[in-house]
Amino acid sequence: MVSTWEKKDRTWEIILITIRQHINYLGIRRIRMKELFHRTSVRKYLDKQVEDEKVEMMLKGAMAAPSAGNQQPWEFYVVKNKETIEKLSKTSPYASCCASVPLTFVACYRINCRMPEYAHIDMSASVENLLLEADSLGLGAVWLGIAPLKERMDAVREVLNIPEDLEAFAIIPCGYPESVRPQQDRFDKDRIHYVL
């Protein structure tokens, strides 16, 4: 016969296991301050493929971003094809670092979202989350702005055959960094204004 205490212990054990599984399933990870002060823009990468599990974690991080009215306007292209990456490297004068990268994300937003005037802000939060998650996974990445410049947005659309209801926002090359450098200290007390 099982005692009441044994039943309670087993119940708590099941609850804890369920919570752990749920957290692992969703890929929820606590972003530590370390990533905020460690992340740098990386433009040179090792010739090493990024594991699919890490790609998924970065996308989960990106999609965990806040958005206006919770509209979540984002969609992502995960580009691993070398020829396509090479073409993307020519869509902006600053995208040449894409040419030798093993993986490139193209962040897009839906133009028919509820509050399109906030889509760029939402996408900025999403891309920053992706960059922080990349750093936490030992990867490097860089945010290459595409929007709001129409010629760059159109060039990316042509390379990826992006449908008309989406707009390209940013190209994010990603991979294992060739080298790691310290982040600049950008804290500037003169830019803080207290209202007491």
N, C-alpha and C positions, 0 to 999 in steps of 0.2 A: 504494500500500500504506500502511495506517495503522499508525503506530508504537505501541508499548506505552504510551509517555507520552501520546500523543494519546488513546488509549482510556481511560487513567486520568483524564485531564482531563475527558473527556466524561462519564465515570461520575460524577465528583464534581459536575459541572455539573447532571446529571440529578437527583442526590440533593438538591442545594440547591434546585432548582426545585420538586421534589416537597414538600420541607419547607415552603417558602414557600407553596405552594398549599394545603397541609394547614392551615397556620396561618391563612391567609386564609379558607379554607372554614369552619373552626370558629369564626372570629371571635375567636380568642384574642388578647387584648391585655393588656399588662402594666399593671396598675393602679398608677399612680404615687402617691407620697405627696401630690402636689398635690391630688388629688381628696379625700383624707381631710381636708385642712385648708382646702378651698375650699367644699365642699358645705354648703348651707344649705337650710332648708325654704322652699319657694317656694309662695305662694298666689295670686299674680296673674300672668296670662299674656298674651302677645300673641295677637292673632287670626291665628294662623299654624299651619297643619297640620304635624304631626310626620311626617317621611318614614318610609316603611315600613322602610327599611334600618335606621334608628335604633331603631325599635320592636323589630326583630329582635335588634339588638345588646344592647338592654336586657334582653330576655328570655333571651338567651344568658348574659349576666352573672348574672342571677338564678338560672338553672339550674346555674351553675357553683359554687354555694354548697356548703359541706360540710353533711352531714346525718348523724344518728345511724344507724349501721350502713349508711350510704349508701342510706337508704330513699327519699330524694327525694320527699317527700309532696306537692309543689307541683303546682298547675295554675293557669293564669292566664286571666282573661277580659280581652280587649282591647276596650274600649268606645269607639266613635267616634260612635255615634248620639246626637245632641243631646238628644232626649227622654229617652233612657235615662240619660244623664249627669245631666240635671236631676232625675230621680227618685232617683238615687244621692245627690245632694246633700242630700236630705231624710232619709236613713237614719240620720244622726247629727247632733247639734247642732254638730259641728265640721266637717261636710262641705260647708258652704255654698260654699266656694271652688271646689268642683267645677262649679258651675253654668255658669261661663264658660270652662271648660277644653276644649281640642280633643280631648283623649285622657285616658282613665282606665283604669288597670289595676285589676283586682280579683284579689288573690292569695287562693287557696283551698288547703286541704289535704285530702287523702284521709283519711277517718276509719278506714279499714281498712288503714292502713299497719302495718308490723311492730312499731313502737314508738310508738304514738300519744301516749304521755306526753311524748315529745320533739318532737312535731310543731310546737308553737309556737316552740321554740328553732330548729328547722330553718328555719321560715318567716321568723323574724327575720333570720337570716343571709342568706336569699334576697332579702328586701326591701331590706336594706342594700346588697347587691351591685347591685340594680337602681338604687337612688338614686345610688350612686357612678358607675355607667355613664352614667346620665342627665347627671350633672355633667360627665363627661369628653366628652360629645357636645355640650356647650353648651346643655343643657336644664335645666329646673328641675322639681322634684317635691317632694311632701310625703307623709309616711307618716301616714295617718289610721287609727287603731286601731279595729277592729271587734270582733275576738275579744279577750277571752272573754265579752263582754256579749251574752247570748242574744237580747235584743230587737233589737240592731243586726244581729247575724248573720242573724236571721230576716228582717229588713227587706231586707237585701241579697239574700238567697235569693229573696224574692218578686219583687224587681225583675228579677233575671236568670234566674229560673226554674232555680236551681242544683239539681242532683239531690241526693237524700238522702245519697249516699255522700261528698259534699263539704261542707266548712264554709268560710264566708267568714272570712278572716283580717284583711285590710286593704284599704283603698281607697287607691290611689296616683294622684292627679291629676298630669298631666305635660304640659309644653309649653315653649315658648320664654318665658323669664322677662321680665316687664315691666321689672324692674330687678334689679341684682345688688348685694348687700351683703356686706361681709366677714363671715366666720365669727367667732363669739366665741372667744376663747382660753379653753378649758375645762380646760387642764392645771392640776392642783392637787396639789402635792407632798405635802400633808397627807393625801391619800387613798392614798398608796403605803406599803406596809408590807414592809420587807425582812426576810427570815428568813435569817440567815447561819449 
